[in-house]
């Protein structure tokens, strides 16, 4: 956020942030379907955020490697993981920012997975670089996010930890979704 005038604050990356939120909304709609009823109860949110790999890495964050292995580097760069998580949460329940008497804006008609992001009462997030130098098992081969939402009463597998050692394999139960997104990305 950046102050541009007295009492006026703007997102420094406003257009990029809106595009990121729109992508999350579009994928949620694709998976949830147009007849989705927004969740209005307590939920758990797990997010693995794959951020673009830098051209140079911080040597202090690199795991020493054996011959033939891919080096792993922790993504200790901006943006902070909490800011990325907040953008995901906002995308899952876009607000209607209309003023009284104003016409309906496009964002007021956007898909909502949750009635409000305050329904998220338990969340974990991890930030990683793309495969193969990733530090989290849910890393994608491109920048993006793997998002798991569940009711608070539903037992879910634990959210995996990040590691500088070789992470576990990508979960097969969401591999088909990852592959479908990859095909759509290749078609663009």
Secondary structure in CASP SS format (residue, H / E / C, confidence):
PFRMAT SS
TARGET T0000
AUTHOR 0000-0000-0000
METHOD secondary structure of the structure
MODEL  1
X C 1.00
X E 1.00
X E 1.00
X E 1.00
X E 1.00
X C 1.00
X C 1.00
X E 1.00
X E 1.00
X E 1.00
X C 1.00
X C 1.00
X C 1.00
X H 1.00
X H 1.00
X H 1.00
X H 1.00
X H 1.00
X H 1.00
X H 1.00
X H 1.00
X H 1.00
X H 1.00
X H 1.00
X H 1.00
X H 1.00
X H 1.00
X H 1.00
X H 1.00
X H 1.00
X H 1.00
X H 1.00
X C 1.00
X C 1.00
X C 1.00
X C 1.00
X C 1.00
X C 1.00
X E 1.00
X C 1.00
X C 1.00
X C 1.00
X E 1.00
X E 1.00
X E 1.00
X E 1.00
X E 1.00
X E 1.00
X E 1.00
X E 1.00
X E 1.00
X C 1.00
X C 1.00
X C 1.00
X C 1.00
X C 1.00
X C 1.00
X C 1.00
X H 1.00
X H 1.00
X H 1.00
X E 1.00
X C 1.00
X C 1.00
X C 1.00
X C 1.00
X C 1.00
X C 1.00
X C 1.00
X C 1.00
X C 1.00
X C 1.00
X E 1.00
X C 1.00
X C 1.00
X C 1.00
X C 1.00
X C 1.00
X C 1.00
X C 1.00
X H 1.00
X H 1.00
X H 1.00
X H 1.00
X H 1.00
X H 1.00
X H 1.00
X H 1.00
X H 1.00
X H 1.00
X H 1.00
X H 1.00
X C 1.00
X C 1.00
X C 1.00
X C 1.00
X C 1.00
X C 1.00
X C 1.00
X C 1.00
X C 1.00
X C 1.00
X C 1.00
X C 1.00
X C 1.00
X H 1.00
X H 1.00
X H 1.00
X H 1.00
X C 1.00
X C 1.00
X C 1.00
X C 1.00
X E 1.00
X C 1.00
X C 1.00
X H 1.00
X H 1.00
X H 1.00
X E 1.00
X E 1.00
X E 1.00
X E 1.00
X E 1.00
X E 1.00
X E 1.00
X E 1.00
X E 1.00
X E 1.00
X C 1.00
X C 1.00
X C 1.00
X C 1.00
X C 1.00
X C 1.00
X C 1.00
X C 1.00
X C 1.00
X C 1.00
X C 1.00
X C 1.00
X C 1.00
X C 1.00
X E 1.00
X E 1.00
X E 1.00
X E 1.00
X E 1.00
X E 1.00
X E 1.00
X E 1.00
X C 1.00
X C 1.00
X C 1.00
X C 1.00
X C 1.00
X C 1.00
X C 1.00
X C 1.00
X C 1.00
X C 1.00
X C 1.00
X C 1.00
X C 1.00
X C 1.00
X C 1.00
X C 1.00
X C 1.00
X C 1.00
X C 1.00
X C 1.00
X H 1.00
X H 1.00
X H 1.00
X H 1.00
X H 1.00
X H 1.00
X H 1.00
X H 1.00
X H 1.00
X H 1.00
X H 1.00
X H 1.00
X H 1.00
X H 1.00
X H 1.00
X H 1.00
X C 1.00
END
